[in-house]
Amino acid sequence: MGGYAVPSREDDPVHTVRTIGRICQIILELREEYVQRPRPEILAQIDQRLEDLLAQQEQLRARMAASSQRPEE
C-alpha cells in the first residue's frame, strides 16, 4: 500500500532525520539552480538552509539524548 508509514512517537529522531533529508534535497536543488543562473538570492537561500540544518542538528542531538535516557520498551 503506497504512502503507508509506521506510526512513531512525536519525539522520535526519525522525524528530525526526515526533515534533514528534505533540507538536503532543497540544498541540492538550489545548487543546480545556482550553477545554471548564479544569483545572490540563491546564495542567500542556500545560507538559510544551512542555518536550518544547524537547528536540526541541535534537535537531533536533543532527541538522541532523550531516547538514550528512556527505558527500552
Secondary structure in CASP SS format (residue, H / E / C, confidence):
PFRMAT SS
TARGET T0000
AUTHOR 0000-0000-0000
METHOD secondary structure of the structure
MODEL  1
M C 1.00
G C 1.00
G C 1.00
Y C 1.00
A C 1.00
V C 1.00
P C 1.00
S C 1.00
R C 1.00
E C 1.00
D C 1.00
D C 1.00
P H 1.00
V H 1.00
H H 1.00
T H 1.00
V H 1.00
R H 1.00
T H 1.00
I H 1.00
G H 1.00
R H 1.00
I H 1.00
C H 1.00
Q H 1.00
I H 1.00
I H 1.00
L H 1.00
E H 1.00
L H 1.00
R H 1.00
E H 1.00
E H 1.00
Y H 1.00
V H 1.00
Q H 1.00
R C 1.00
P C 1.00
R C 1.00
P H 1.00
E H 1.00
I H 1.00
L H 1.00
A H 1.00
Q H 1.00
I H 1.00
D H 1.00
Q H 1.00
R H 1.00
L H 1.00
E H 1.00
D H 1.00
L H 1.00
L H 1.00
A H 1.00
Q H 1.00
Q H 1.00
E H 1.00
Q H 1.00
L H 1.00
R H 1.00
A H 1.00
R H 1.00
M H 1.00
A H 1.00
A H 1.00
S H 1.00
S H 1.00
Q H 1.00
R C 1.00
P C 1.00
E C 1.00
E C 1.00
END
